[in-house]
Amino acid sequence: MRIRPCEICGSIEAELLHERRFTPLPGALLAGYDVTTCRDCGFCFAQDLPDTSAFDRYYEEQSKYEFHQREGAPSEYDSRRLPAAAALIAEWMPNREARILDIGCATGGLLAALRDAGFHQLLGIDPSPACARAARQHHGIEVLTAPLSRIPAEIGSFDLIVFGSVMEHLLDLNATLERISPLLKEHGCVFVEVPDVTRCTRLGDAPFQEFSVEHINFFSPKSLSNLWSKHGYSAVGLRQTEIVHVANLVAYEIKAMFRKGSGATSVPIFDDQAGPELRRYIANATSALAPVAAILRELALRETSVIVWGAGTHTQGLLATTPLRDVKIRAFIDSNARYAGQTLAGVPVLSPAEAARFDEPILISSQQFQVEILDEIKNLRRLPNAVITLYPEGLKRQSDTPST
Protein backbone atom coordinates (compact mmCIF):
# COMPACT_ATOMS: atom_id res chain seq x y z
CA MET A 1 0.00 0.00 0.00
CA ARG A 2 1.31 3.45 -0.92
CA ILE A 3 1.47 5.41 2.33
CA ARG A 4 -0.36 8.73 2.36
CA PRO A 5 0.46 10.68 5.53
CA CYS A 6 -2.43 12.29 7.36
CA GLU A 7 -2.99 15.72 5.83
CA ILE A 8 -3.97 17.20 9.18
CA CYS A 9 -1.32 15.99 11.61
CA GLY A 10 1.26 14.33 9.33
CA SER A 11 1.08 10.96 11.06
CA ILE A 12 1.62 7.75 9.10
CA GLU A 13 -0.12 5.69 11.80
CA ALA A 14 -3.43 4.80 10.16
CA GLU A 15 -5.97 2.08 10.95
CA LEU A 16 -7.59 0.22 8.06
CA LEU A 17 -11.40 0.45 8.09
CA HIS A 18 -12.40 -0.96 4.70
CA GLU A 19 -10.91 -2.15 1.42
CA ARG A 20 -12.95 -0.59 -1.41
CA ARG A 21 -12.55 -2.28 -4.80
CA PHE A 22 -13.92 -1.64 -8.30
CA THR A 23 -13.83 -3.30 -11.69
CA PRO A 24 -13.06 -0.07 -13.54
CA LEU A 25 -13.74 1.33 -16.98
CA PRO A 26 -10.68 2.04 -19.16
CA GLY A 27 -9.08 5.32 -18.11
CA ALA A 28 -10.63 5.19 -14.63
CA LEU A 29 -8.92 7.07 -11.84
CA LEU A 30 -9.04 4.22 -9.35
CA ALA A 31 -9.47 0.46 -9.20
CA GLY A 32 -9.89 0.75 -5.46
CA TYR A 33 -8.42 2.20 -2.29
CA ASP A 34 -8.20 1.55 1.44
CA VAL A 35 -10.36 3.63 3.79
CA THR A 36 -8.33 4.48 6.89
CA THR A 37 -8.49 6.62 10.00
CA CYS A 38 -5.53 8.44 11.52
CA ARG A 39 -4.68 7.02 14.93
CA ASP A 40 -3.31 10.38 16.12
CA CYS A 41 -6.00 12.90 15.08
CA GLY A 42 -8.96 10.83 13.83
CA PHE A 43 -9.11 12.18 10.26
CA CYS A 44 -10.50 9.60 7.81
CA PHE A 45 -9.11 9.33 4.29
CA ALA A 46 -8.20 6.94 1.48
CA GLN A 47 -4.80 5.32 1.04
CA ASP A 48 -3.01 3.64 -1.88
CA LEU A 49 -3.76 6.27 -4.52
CA PRO A 50 -2.14 7.42 -7.78
CA ASP A 51 -0.22 10.69 -7.96
CA THR A 52 -1.52 14.20 -8.58
CA SER A 53 -0.92 14.07 -12.34
CA ALA A 54 -3.31 11.11 -12.60
CA PHE A 55 -6.00 13.08 -10.75
CA ASP A 56 -5.48 16.12 -13.00
CA ARG A 57 -5.68 13.99 -16.14
CA TYR A 58 -8.81 12.20 -14.97
CA TYR A 59 -10.80 15.34 -14.16
CA GLU A 60 -9.73 16.95 -17.42
CA GLU A 61 -10.50 13.98 -19.67
CA GLN A 62 -13.07 11.87 -17.78
CA SER A 63 -15.21 14.49 -16.04
CA LYS A 64 -18.86 13.52 -15.59
CA TYR A 65 -19.97 16.90 -14.29
CA GLU A 66 -20.94 18.47 -17.60
CA PHE A 67 -24.13 16.33 -17.51
CA HIS A 68 -24.23 15.27 -21.16
CA GLN A 69 -27.46 13.36 -20.55
CA ARG A 70 -29.21 16.62 -19.61
CA GLU A 71 -27.29 18.72 -22.15
CA GLY A 72 -25.55 20.51 -19.26
CA ALA A 73 -28.73 21.46 -17.42
CA PRO A 74 -28.62 21.09 -13.61
CA SER A 75 -30.27 18.19 -11.83
CA GLU A 76 -33.25 18.71 -9.53
CA TYR A 77 -30.84 18.19 -6.64
CA ASP A 78 -28.50 20.96 -7.83
CA SER A 79 -31.50 23.18 -8.47
CA ARG A 80 -32.17 22.96 -4.71
CA ARG A 81 -28.61 22.69 -3.42
CA LEU A 82 -26.92 25.52 -5.30
CA PRO A 83 -29.36 28.35 -4.41
CA ALA A 84 -29.19 27.21 -0.77
CA ALA A 85 -25.39 27.41 -0.85
CA ALA A 86 -25.54 30.84 -2.51
CA ALA A 87 -27.93 32.09 0.18
CA LEU A 88 -25.57 30.94 2.93
CA ILE A 89 -22.60 32.59 1.21
CA ALA A 90 -24.61 35.81 1.00
CA GLU A 91 -25.44 35.55 4.71
CA TRP A 92 -21.81 35.11 5.73
CA MET A 93 -20.41 37.53 3.11
CA PRO A 94 -23.06 40.23 2.54
CA ASN A 95 -20.77 42.47 0.44
CA ARG A 96 -22.15 42.07 -3.09
CA GLU A 97 -19.00 43.71 -4.49
CA ALA A 98 -16.91 40.76 -3.35
CA ARG A 99 -14.77 39.19 -6.07
CA ILE A 100 -15.47 35.43 -6.06
CA LEU A 101 -13.56 32.50 -7.57
CA ASP A 102 -15.29 29.09 -7.74
CA ILE A 103 -12.68 26.32 -8.04
CA GLY A 104 -14.02 23.13 -9.59
CA CYS A 105 -17.15 25.00 -10.65
CA ALA A 106 -18.40 22.29 -13.09
CA THR A 107 -21.03 23.92 -15.33
CA GLY A 108 -21.22 27.13 -13.29
CA GLY A 109 -24.48 26.50 -11.47
CA LEU A 110 -23.34 27.96 -8.15
CA LEU A 111 -21.90 31.03 -9.86
CA ALA A 112 -25.24 31.56 -11.59
CA ALA A 113 -27.00 31.26 -8.22
CA LEU A 114 -24.58 33.81 -6.74
CA ARG A 115 -25.32 36.15 -9.64
CA ASP A 116 -29.03 35.78 -8.90
CA ALA A 117 -28.23 36.68 -5.26
CA GLY A 118 -26.66 39.97 -6.38
CA PHE A 119 -22.96 39.16 -6.76
CA HIS A 120 -21.43 40.17 -10.09
CA GLN A 121 -17.64 39.78 -9.93
CA LEU A 122 -17.60 36.06 -10.62
CA LEU A 123 -15.07 33.69 -12.15
CA GLY A 124 -14.93 29.90 -12.36
CA ILE A 125 -12.13 27.41 -12.92
CA ASP A 126 -12.60 23.78 -13.88
CA PRO A 127 -10.27 21.20 -15.43
CA SER A 128 -12.92 20.04 -17.92
CA PRO A 129 -13.20 22.00 -21.21
CA ALA A 130 -16.71 20.57 -21.63
CA CYS A 131 -17.76 22.04 -18.28
CA ALA A 132 -16.40 25.45 -19.29
CA ARG A 133 -18.39 25.33 -22.54
CA ALA A 134 -21.56 24.32 -20.71
CA ALA A 135 -21.12 27.16 -18.19
CA ARG A 136 -20.88 29.71 -20.99
CA GLN A 137 -23.76 28.16 -22.93
CA HIS A 138 -26.24 27.77 -20.07
CA HIS A 139 -25.32 30.60 -17.71
CA GLY A 140 -23.10 33.05 -19.58
CA ILE A 141 -20.48 32.45 -16.88
CA GLU A 142 -16.77 32.83 -17.60
CA VAL A 143 -14.88 29.66 -16.71
CA LEU A 144 -11.16 29.12 -17.21
CA THR A 145 -9.96 25.62 -18.05
CA ALA A 146 -7.17 24.53 -15.71
CA PRO A 147 -6.54 21.92 -13.01
CA LEU A 148 -6.25 23.17 -9.46
CA SER A 149 -2.53 22.44 -9.54
CA ARG A 150 -2.02 24.95 -12.38
CA ILE A 151 -4.26 27.93 -11.63
CA PRO A 152 -2.74 30.94 -13.43
CA ALA A 153 -1.47 33.62 -11.04
CA GLU A 154 -2.51 36.41 -13.40
CA ILE A 155 -6.19 35.99 -12.54
CA GLY A 156 -5.56 38.28 -9.56
CA SER A 157 -6.84 38.13 -6.01
CA PHE A 158 -10.27 37.42 -4.57
CA ASP A 159 -12.40 38.19 -1.55
CA LEU A 160 -13.84 34.69 -1.58
CA ILE A 161 -12.75 31.33 -2.99
CA VAL A 162 -15.35 28.56 -3.19
CA PHE A 163 -14.76 24.81 -2.94
CA GLY A 164 -18.21 23.37 -3.57
CA SER A 165 -18.15 19.54 -3.37
CA VAL A 166 -14.44 19.58 -4.25
CA MET A 167 -12.30 18.95 -1.19
CA GLU A 168 -13.48 15.35 -0.78
CA HIS A 169 -11.84 14.71 -4.20
CA LEU A 170 -8.41 16.27 -3.55
CA LEU A 171 -5.25 14.25 -3.10
CA ASP A 172 -2.98 17.03 -1.80
CA LEU A 173 -5.04 19.07 0.65
CA ASN A 174 -2.13 20.94 2.22
CA ALA A 175 -0.63 21.82 -1.16
CA THR A 176 -4.03 23.09 -2.26
CA LEU A 177 -4.42 25.39 0.73
CA GLU A 178 -0.91 26.73 0.21
CA ARG A 179 -1.60 27.23 -3.49
CA ILE A 180 -4.72 29.33 -3.00
CA SER A 181 -3.30 31.56 -0.28
CA PRO A 182 -1.73 34.06 -2.74
CA LEU A 183 -5.08 34.25 -4.57
CA LEU A 184 -6.90 35.46 -1.46
CA LYS A 185 -6.90 39.07 -0.40
CA GLU A 186 -5.86 39.96 3.14
CA HIS A 187 -8.56 38.54 5.43
CA GLY A 188 -10.23 36.94 2.43
CA CYS A 189 -12.48 33.93 2.95
CA VAL A 190 -13.07 30.43 1.62
CA PHE A 191 -16.45 28.71 1.42
CA VAL A 192 -16.36 24.91 1.62
CA GLU A 193 -19.07 22.32 1.05
CA VAL A 194 -18.31 18.62 1.68
CA PRO A 195 -20.25 15.44 2.53
CA ASP A 196 -20.75 15.04 6.28
CA VAL A 197 -19.19 11.75 7.37
CA THR A 198 -20.66 12.09 10.88
CA ARG A 199 -24.12 11.32 9.47
CA CYS A 200 -23.28 8.73 6.82
CA THR A 201 -25.24 5.99 8.61
CA ARG A 202 -28.40 7.99 7.85
CA LEU A 203 -27.82 7.73 4.12
CA GLY A 204 -30.39 5.71 2.21
CA ASP A 205 -28.22 5.05 -0.82
CA ALA A 206 -26.90 1.69 -1.98
CA PRO A 207 -24.30 -0.13 0.16
CA PHE A 208 -20.84 1.48 0.15
CA GLN A 209 -21.84 4.30 -2.24
CA GLU A 210 -20.27 6.77 0.18
CA PHE A 211 -16.96 5.26 -0.96
CA SER A 212 -17.22 6.40 -4.57
CA VAL A 213 -14.62 6.17 -7.30
CA GLU A 214 -13.68 9.81 -6.60
CA HIS A 215 -14.18 10.56 -2.90
CA ILE A 216 -10.92 10.10 -1.01
CA ASN A 217 -11.38 12.38 2.04
CA PHE A 218 -14.14 11.93 4.63
CA PHE A 219 -14.68 15.09 6.64
CA SER A 220 -16.38 15.79 9.94
CA PRO A 221 -16.82 19.35 11.25
CA LYS A 222 -13.80 18.78 13.50
CA SER A 223 -11.45 17.51 10.79
CA LEU A 224 -12.53 20.21 8.33
CA SER A 225 -11.91 22.92 10.95
CA ASN A 226 -8.59 21.30 11.92
CA LEU A 227 -7.35 21.44 8.34
CA TRP A 228 -8.14 25.12 7.79
CA SER A 229 -6.99 26.27 11.24
CA LYS A 230 -3.68 24.51 10.60
CA HIS A 231 -3.17 26.99 7.74
CA GLY A 232 -4.17 30.06 9.72
CA TYR A 233 -7.90 30.31 9.00
CA SER A 234 -10.64 30.98 11.54
CA ALA A 235 -14.25 29.91 11.22
CA VAL A 236 -16.80 32.50 10.10
CA GLY A 237 -19.59 29.95 10.23
CA LEU A 238 -20.18 26.20 9.97
CA ARG A 239 -23.47 24.37 9.49
CA GLN A 240 -24.45 20.76 9.08
CA THR A 241 -27.16 20.77 6.43
CA GLU A 242 -29.39 18.27 4.69
CA ILE A 243 -31.23 18.37 1.40
CA VAL A 244 -33.28 15.90 -0.58
CA HIS A 245 -31.24 14.37 -3.39
CA VAL A 246 -33.34 12.05 -5.59
CA ALA A 247 -36.03 9.47 -4.83
CA ASN A 248 -36.39 11.01 -1.33
CA LEU A 249 -32.79 10.19 -0.49
CA VAL A 250 -31.21 12.86 1.72
CA ALA A 251 -27.71 14.26 1.24
CA TYR A 252 -25.97 15.36 4.45
CA GLU A 253 -23.36 18.08 4.04
CA ILE A 254 -21.09 20.44 5.92
CA LYS A 255 -21.06 24.03 4.73
CA ALA A 256 -18.44 26.31 6.25
CA MET A 257 -16.68 29.62 5.71
CA PHE A 258 -13.17 30.32 6.98
CA ARG A 259 -11.30 33.63 7.09
CA LYS A 260 -7.61 33.91 6.29
CA GLY A 261 -5.08 35.42 8.67
CA SER A 262 -5.83 34.28 12.22
CA GLY A 263 -2.55 32.44 12.78
CA ALA A 264 -2.02 28.70 12.47
CA THR A 265 -3.17 26.27 15.15
CA SER A 266 -0.55 23.56 15.57
CA VAL A 267 -2.47 21.00 17.65
CA PRO A 268 -5.64 19.57 16.06
CA ILE A 269 -8.72 18.69 18.09
CA PHE A 270 -9.07 14.90 18.01
CA ASP A 271 -11.91 13.83 15.72
CA ASP A 272 -13.82 11.33 17.83
CA GLN A 273 -16.84 11.15 15.49
CA ALA A 274 -15.71 10.23 11.97
CA GLY A 275 -14.02 6.88 12.65
CA PRO A 276 -16.80 5.41 14.83
CA GLU A 277 -19.47 6.57 12.38
CA LEU A 278 -17.63 5.05 9.43
CA ARG A 279 -17.29 1.76 11.30
CA ARG A 280 -21.06 1.70 11.82
CA TYR A 281 -21.62 2.65 8.18
CA ILE A 282 -19.38 -0.19 6.98
CA ALA A 283 -21.18 -2.71 9.20
CA ASN A 284 -24.58 -1.52 7.96
CA ALA A 285 -23.46 -1.55 4.31
CA THR A 286 -22.09 -5.08 4.66
CA SER A 287 -25.46 -6.27 5.95
CA ALA A 288 -27.40 -4.35 3.28
CA LEU A 289 -25.26 -5.84 0.52
CA ALA A 290 -26.17 -9.42 1.45
CA PRO A 291 -29.68 -9.49 -0.17
CA VAL A 292 -28.31 -7.77 -3.27
CA ALA A 293 -25.60 -10.43 -3.55
CA ALA A 294 -28.26 -13.12 -3.11
CA ILE A 295 -30.23 -11.81 -6.11
CA LEU A 296 -27.09 -11.73 -8.21
CA ARG A 297 -26.05 -15.20 -7.06
CA GLU A 298 -29.44 -16.54 -8.17
CA LEU A 299 -29.04 -14.95 -11.61
CA ALA A 300 -25.55 -16.44 -11.93
CA LEU A 301 -26.68 -19.91 -10.87
CA ARG A 302 -29.65 -19.84 -13.26
CA GLU A 303 -27.32 -18.57 -16.00
CA THR A 304 -29.80 -15.82 -16.73
CA SER A 305 -28.57 -13.53 -19.50
CA VAL A 306 -29.27 -9.85 -18.72
CA ILE A 307 -28.68 -6.27 -19.76
CA VAL A 308 -27.32 -4.16 -16.90
CA TRP A 309 -28.57 -0.56 -16.80
CA GLY A 310 -25.87 1.45 -15.05
CA ALA A 311 -22.08 1.33 -15.47
CA GLY A 312 -20.94 3.72 -12.74
CA THR A 313 -19.67 3.38 -9.18
CA HIS A 314 -22.46 1.07 -8.05
CA THR A 315 -21.96 -1.44 -10.86
CA GLN A 316 -18.18 -1.28 -10.77
CA GLY A 317 -18.24 -2.05 -7.06
CA LEU A 318 -20.65 -4.97 -7.50
CA LEU A 319 -18.52 -6.44 -10.28
CA ALA A 320 -15.49 -6.45 -8.01
CA THR A 321 -17.11 -7.78 -4.84
CA THR A 322 -20.31 -9.74 -5.59
CA PRO A 323 -21.61 -12.53 -7.87
CA LEU A 324 -22.43 -9.92 -10.53
CA ARG A 325 -19.03 -10.88 -11.93
CA ASP A 326 -20.48 -14.33 -12.68
CA VAL A 327 -23.74 -13.16 -14.29
CA LYS A 328 -24.08 -13.46 -18.08
CA ILE A 329 -24.15 -9.81 -19.15
CA ARG A 330 -24.88 -8.99 -22.79
CA ALA A 331 -24.36 -5.24 -22.48
CA PHE A 332 -24.27 -2.33 -20.07
CA ILE A 333 -26.51 0.70 -20.63
CA ASP A 334 -25.57 4.12 -19.27
CA SER A 335 -26.69 7.70 -19.93
CA ASN A 336 -23.17 9.10 -19.43
CA ALA A 337 -22.01 9.83 -22.97
CA ARG A 338 -18.36 9.34 -21.95
CA TYR A 339 -19.06 5.69 -21.13
CA ALA A 340 -20.64 4.84 -24.49
CA GLY A 341 -18.35 2.81 -26.74
CA GLN A 342 -16.17 1.61 -23.88
CA THR A 343 -16.12 -1.84 -22.34
CA LEU A 344 -16.62 -2.84 -18.72
CA ALA A 345 -15.37 -6.28 -17.69
CA GLY A 346 -15.04 -7.03 -21.40
CA VAL A 347 -18.71 -6.17 -22.10
CA PRO A 348 -19.75 -3.17 -24.28
CA VAL A 349 -21.25 -0.05 -22.69
CA LEU A 350 -24.05 1.39 -24.84
CA SER A 351 -26.30 4.43 -24.75
CA PRO A 352 -29.96 4.13 -23.64
CA ALA A 353 -31.04 4.52 -27.27
CA GLU A 354 -29.44 1.14 -28.01
CA ALA A 355 -31.33 -0.75 -25.31
CA ALA A 356 -34.12 -1.58 -27.76
CA ARG A 357 -31.73 -3.96 -29.56
CA PHE A 358 -32.06 -6.50 -26.76
CA ASP A 359 -34.92 -8.62 -25.47
CA GLU A 360 -33.13 -9.95 -22.36
CA PRO A 361 -34.28 -8.85 -18.88
CA ILE A 362 -32.88 -5.51 -17.76
CA LEU A 363 -31.13 -5.45 -14.38
CA ILE A 364 -31.22 -1.94 -12.90
CA SER A 365 -27.91 -1.46 -11.12
CA SER A 366 -28.67 1.62 -9.06
CA GLN A 367 -30.60 2.47 -5.94
CA GLN A 368 -30.39 6.23 -6.22
CA PHE A 369 -31.78 6.30 -9.76
CA GLN A 370 -33.76 3.05 -9.72
CA VAL A 371 -37.19 4.71 -10.05
CA GLU A 372 -35.91 7.18 -12.66
CA ILE A 373 -34.39 4.38 -14.77
CA LEU A 374 -37.51 2.28 -14.42
CA ASP A 375 -39.60 5.19 -15.67
CA GLU A 376 -37.29 5.60 -18.67
CA ILE A 377 -37.51 1.89 -19.50
CA LYS A 378 -41.26 1.54 -19.19
CA ASN A 379 -42.70 4.97 -19.98
CA LEU A 380 -40.17 6.95 -22.00
CA ARG A 381 -38.74 4.18 -24.17
CA ARG A 382 -41.62 1.71 -23.71
CA LEU A 383 -39.30 -1.27 -23.70
CA PRO A 384 -41.06 -4.65 -23.31
CA ASN A 385 -38.17 -6.28 -21.43
CA ALA A 386 -38.67 -7.82 -18.02
CA VAL A 387 -37.04 -5.70 -15.31
CA ILE A 388 -35.05 -6.86 -12.30
CA THR A 389 -34.41 -4.45 -9.43
CA LEU A 390 -32.01 -4.87 -6.55
CA TYR A 391 -33.70 -2.66 -3.97
CA PRO A 392 -37.20 -2.64 -2.48
CA GLU A 393 -38.11 0.84 -3.73
CA GLY A 394 -40.02 0.90 -7.01
CA LEU A 395 -40.79 -2.28 -8.91
CA LYS A 396 -40.07 -5.45 -6.98
CA ARG A 397 -37.87 -8.09 -8.51
CA GLN A 398 -39.85 -10.21 -10.94
CA SER A 399 -39.96 -13.88 -9.91
CA ASP A 400 -40.86 -15.04 -13.41
CA THR A 401 -37.76 -13.65 -15.11
CA PRO A 402 -37.01 -16.03 -17.98
CA SER A 403 -33.76 -17.96 -18.08
CA THR A 404 -31.71 -18.17 -21.24
C-alpha positions in Angstrom: 0.0 0.0 0.0 1.3 3.4 -0.9 1.5 5.4 2.3 -0.4 8.7 2.4 0.5 10.7 5.5 -2.4 12.3 7.4 -3.0 15.7 5.8 -4.0 17.2 9.2 -1.3 16.0 11.6 1.3 14.3 9.3 1.1 11.0 11.1 1.6 7.7 9.1 -0.1 5.7 11.8 -3.4 4.8 10.2 -6.0 2.1 11.0 -7.6 0.2 8.1 -11.4 0.5 8.1 -12.4 -1.0 4.7 -10.9 -2.2 1.4 -12.9 -0.6 -1.4 -12.5 -2.3 -4.8 -13.9 -1.6 -8.3 -13.8 -3.3 -11.7 -13.1 -0.1 -13.5 -13.7 1.3 -17.0 -10.7 2.0 -19.2 -9.1 5.3 -18.1 -10.6 5.2 -14.6 -8.9 7.1 -11.8 -9.0 4.2 -9.4 -9.5 0.5 -9.2 -9.9 0.7 -5.5 -8.4 2.2 -2.3 -8.2 1.5 1.4 -10.4 3.6 3.8 -8.3 4.5 6.9 -8.5 6.6 10.0 -5.5 8.4 11.5 -4.7 7.0 14.9 -3.3 10.4 16.1 -6.0 12.9 15.1 -9.0 10.8 13.8 -9.1 12.2 10.3 -10.5 9.6 7.8 -9.1 9.3 4.3 -8.2 6.9 1.5 -4.8 5.3 1.0 -3.0 3.6 -1.9 -3.8 6.3 -4.5 -2.1 7.4 -7.8 -0.2 10.7 -8.0 -1.5 14.2 -8.6 -0.9 14.1 -12.3 -3.3 11.1 -12.6 -6.0 13.1 -10.8 -5.5 16.1 -13.0 -5.7 14.0 -16.1 -8.8 12.2 -15.0 -10.8 15.3 -14.2 -9.7 16.9 -17.4 -10.5 14.0 -19.7 -13.1 11.9 -17.8 -15.2 14.5 -16.0 -18.9 13.5 -15.6 -20.0 16.9 -14.3 -20.9 18.5 -17.6 -24.1 16.3 -17.5 -24.2 15.3 -21.2 -27.5 13.4 -20.5 -29.2 16.6 -19.6 -27.3 18.7 -22.1 -25.6 20.5 -19.3 -28.7 21.5 -17.4 -28.6 21.1 -13.6 -30.3 18.2 -11.8 -33.2 18.7 -9.5 -30.8 18.2 -6.6 -28.5 21.0 -7.8 -31.5 23.2 -8.5 -32.2 23.0 -4.7 -28.6 22.7 -3.4 -26.9 25.5 -5.3 -29.4 28.4 -4.4 -29.2 27.2 -0.8 -25.4 27.4 -0.9 -25.5 30.8 -2.5 -27.9 32.1 0.2 -25.6 30.9 2.9 -22.6 32.6 1.2 -24.6 35.8 1.0 -25.4 35.5 4.7 -21.8 35.1 5.7 -20.4 37.5 3.1 -23.1 40.2 2.5 -20.8 42.5 0.4 -22.2 42.1 -3.1 -19.0 43.7 -4.5 -16.9 40.8 -3.4 -14.8 39.2 -6.1 -15.5 35.4 -6.1 -13.6 32.5 -7.6 -15.3 29.1 -7.7 -12.7 26.3 -8.0 -14.0 23.1 -9.6 -17.1 25.0 -10.7 -18.4 22.3 -13.1 -21.0 23.9 -15.3 -21.2 27.1 -13.3 -24.5 26.5 -11.5 -23.3 28.0 -8.1 -21.9 31.0 -9.9 -25.2 31.6 -11.6 -27.0 31.3 -8.2 -24.6 33.8 -6.7 -25.3 36.2 -9.6 -29.0 35.8 -8.9 -28.2 36.7 -5.3 -26.7 40.0 -6.4 -23.0 39.2 -6.8 -21.4 40.2 -10.1 -17.6 39.8 -9.9 -17.6 36.1 -10.6 -15.1 33.7 -12.1 -14.9 29.9 -12.4 -12.1 27.4 -12.9 -12.6 23.8 -13.9 -10.3 21.2 -15.4 -12.9 20.0 -17.9 -13.2 22.0 -21.2 -16.7 20.6 -21.6 -17.8 22.0 -18.3 -16.4 25.4 -19.3 -18.4 25.3 -22.5 -21.6 24.3 -20.7 -21.1 27.2 -18.2 -20.9 29.7 -21.0 -23.8 28.2 -22.9 -26.2 27.8 -20.1 -25.3 30.6 -17.7 -23.1 33.1 -19.6 -20.5 32.4 -16.9 -16.8 32.8 -17.6 -14.9 29.7 -16.7 -11.2 29.1 -17.2 -10.0 25.6 -18.0 -7.2 24.5 -15.7 -6.5 21.9 -13.0 -6.2 23.2 -9.5 -2.5 22.4 -9.5 -2.0 25.0 -12.4 -4.3 27.9 -11.6 -2.7 30.9 -13.4 -1.5 33.6 -11.0 -2.5 36.4 -13.4 -6.2 36.0 -12.5 -5.6 38.3 -9.6 -6.8 38.1 -6.0 -10.3 37.4 -4.6 -12.4 38.2 -1.5 -13.8 34.7 -1.6 -12.8 31.3 -3.0 -15.3 28.6 -3.2 -14.8 24.8 -2.9 -18.2 23.4 -3.6 -18.2 19.5 -3.4 -14.4 19.6 -4.3 -12.3 18.9 -1.2 -13.5 15.4 -0.8 -11.8 14.7 -4.2 -8.4 16.3 -3.5 -5.2 14.2 -3.1 -3.0 17.0 -1.8 -5.0 19.1 0.6 -2.1 20.9 2.2 -0.6 21.8 -1.2 -4.0 23.1 -2.3 -4.4 25.4 0.7 -0.9 26.7 0.2 -1.6 27.2 -3.5 -4.7 29.3 -3.0 -3.3 31.6 -0.3 -1.7 34.1 -2.7 -5.1 34.3 -4.6 -6.9 35.5 -1.5 -6.9 39.1 -0.4 -5.9 40.0 3.1 -8.6 38.5 5.4 -10.2 36.9 2.4 -12.5 33.9 2.9 -13.1 30.4 1.6 -16.5 28.7 1.4 -16.4 24.9 1.6 -19.1 22.3 1.0 -18.3 18.6 1.7 -20.2 15.4 2.5 -20.8 15.0 6.3 -19.2 11.8 7.4 -20.7 12.1 10.9 -24.1 11.3 9.5 -23.3 8.7 6.8 -25.2 6.0 8.6 -28.4 8.0 7.9 -27.8 7.7 4.1 -30.4 5.7 2.2 -28.2 5.0 -0.8 -26.9 1.7 -2.0 -24.3 -0.1 0.2 -20.8 1.5 0.2 -21.8 4.3 -2.2 -20.3 6.8 0.2 -17.0 5.3 -1.0 -17.2 6.4 -4.6 -14.6 6.2 -7.3 -13.7 9.8 -6.6 -14.2 10.6 -2.9 -10.9 10.1 -1.0 -11.4 12.4 2.0 -14.1 11.9 4.6 -14.7 15.1 6.6 -16.4 15.8 9.9 -16.8 19.3 11.3 -13.8 18.8 13.5 -11.4 17.5 10.8 -12.5 20.2 8.3 -11.9 22.9 10.9 -8.6 21.3 11.9 -7.4 21.4 8.3 -8.1 25.1 7.8 -7.0 26.3 11.2 -3.7 24.5 10.6 -3.2 27.0 7.7 -4.2 30.1 9.7 -7.9 30.3 9.0 -10.6 31.0 11.5 -14.3 29.9 11.2 -16.8 32.5 10.1 -19.6 30.0 10.2 -20.2 26.2 10.0 -23.5 24.4 9.5 -24.5 20.8 9.1 -27.2 20.8 6.4 -29.4 18.3 4.7 -31.2 18.4 1.4 -33.3 15.9 -0.6 -31.2 14.4 -3.4 -33.3 12.1 -5.6 -36.0 9.5 -4.8 -36.4 11.0 -1.3 -32.8 10.2 -0.5 -31.2 12.9 1.7 -27.7 14.3 1.2 -26.0 15.4 4.4 -23.4 18.1 4.0 -21.1 20.4 5.9 -21.1 24.0 4.7 -18.4 26.3 6.3 -16.7 29.6 5.7 -13.2 30.3 7.0 -11.3 33.6 7.1 -7.6 33.9 6.3 -5.1 35.4 8.7 -5.8 34.3 12.2 -2.5 32.4 12.8 -2.0 28.7 12.5 -3.2 26.3 15.2 -0.6 23.6 15.6 -2.5 21.0 17.7 -5.6 19.6 16.1 -8.7 18.7 18.1 -9.1 14.9 18.0 -11.9 13.8 15.7 -13.8 11.3 17.8 -16.8 11.2 15.5 -15.7 10.2 12.0 -14.0 6.9 12.6 -16.8 5.4 14.8 -19.5 6.6 12.4 -17.6 5.0 9.4 -17.3 1.8 11.3 -21.1 1.7 11.8 -21.6 2.7 8.2 -19.4 -0.2 7.0 -21.2 -2.7 9.2 -24.6 -1.5 8.0 -23.5 -1.6 4.3 -22.1 -5.1 4.7 -25.5 -6.3 6.0 -27.4 -4.4 3.3 -25.3 -5.8 0.5 -26.2 -9.4 1.4 -29.7 -9.5 -0.2 -28.3 -7.8 -3.3 -25.6 -10.4 -3.5 -28.3 -13.1 -3.1 -30.2 -11.8 -6.1 -27.1 -11.7 -8.2 -26.1 -15.2 -7.1 -29.4 -16.5 -8.2 -29.0 -15.0 -11.6 -25.6 -16.4 -11.9 -26.7 -19.9 -10.9 -29.6 -19.8 -13.3 -27.3 -18.6 -16.0 -29.8 -15.8 -16.7 -28.6 -13.5 -19.5 -29.3 -9.8 -18.7 -28.7 -6.3 -19.8 -27.3 -4.2 -16.9 -28.6 -0.6 -16.8 -25.9 1.5 -15.1 -22.1 1.3 -15.5 -20.9 3.7 -12.7 -19.7 3.4 -9.2 -22.5 1.1 -8.0 -22.0 -1.4 -10.9 -18.2 -1.3 -10.8 -18.2 -2.1 -7.1 -20.6 -5.0 -7.5 -18.5 -6.4 -10.3 -15.5 -6.5 -8.0 -17.1 -7.8 -4.8 -20.3 -9.7 -5.6 -21.6 -12.5 -7.9 -22.4 -9.9 -10.5 -19.0 -10.9 -11.9 -20.5 -14.3 -12.7 -23.7 -13.2 -14.3 -24.1 -13.5 -18.1 -24.2 -9.8 -19.1 -24.9 -9.0 -22.8 -24.4 -5.2 -22.5 -24.3 -2.3 -20.1 -26.5 0.7 -20.6 -25.6 4.1 -19.3 -26.7 7.7 -19.9 -23.2 9.1 -19.4 -22.0 9.8 -23.0 -18.4 9.3 -21.9 -19.1 5.7 -21.1 -20.6 4.8 -24.5 -18.3 2.8 -26.7 -16.2 1.6 -23.9 -16.1 -1.8 -22.3 -16.6 -2.8 -18.7 -15.4 -6.3 -17.7 -15.0 -7.0 -21.4 -18.7 -6.2 -22.1 -19.8 -3.2 -24.3 -21.3 -0.1 -22.7 -24.1 1.4 -24.8 -26.3 4.4 -24.7 -30.0 4.1 -23.6 -31.0 4.5 -27.3 -29.4 1.1 -28.0 -31.3 -0.8 -25.3 -34.1 -1.6 -27.8 -31.7 -4.0 -29.6 -32.1 -6.5 -26.8 -34.9 -8.6 -25.5 -33.1 -9.9 -22.4 -34.3 -8.9 -18.9 -32.9 -5.5 -17.8 -31.1 -5.5 -14.4 -31.2 -1.9 -12.9 -27.9 -1.5 -11.1 -28.7 1.6 -9.1 -30.6 2.5 -5.9 -30.4 6.2 -6.2 -31.8 6.3 -9.8 -33.8 3.1 -9.7 -37.2 4.7 -10.0 -35.9 7.2 -12.7 -34.4 4.4 -14.8 -37.5 2.3 -14.4 -39.6 5.2 -15.7 -37.3 5.6 -18.7 -37.5 1.9 -19.5 -41.3 1.5 -19.2 -42.7 5.0 -20.0 -40.2 7.0 -22.0 -38.7 4.2 -24.2 -41.6 1.7 -23.7 -39.3 -1.3 -23.7 -41.1 -4.6 -23.3 -38.2 -6.3 -21.4 -38.7 -7.8 -18.0 -37.0 -5.7 -15.3 -35.0 -6.9 -12.3 -34.4 -4.4 -9.4 -32.0 -4.9 -6.6 -33.7 -2.7 -4.0 -37.2 -2.6 -2.5 -38.1 0.8 -3.7 -40.0 0.9 -7.0 -40.8 -2.3 -8.9 -40.1 -5.4 -7.0 -37.9 -8.1 -8.5 -39.9 -10.2 -10.9 -40.0 -13.9 -9.9 -40.9 -15.0 -13.4 -37.8 -13.6 -15.1 -37.0 -16.0 -18.0 -33.8 -18.0 -18.1 -31.7 -18.2 -21.2 
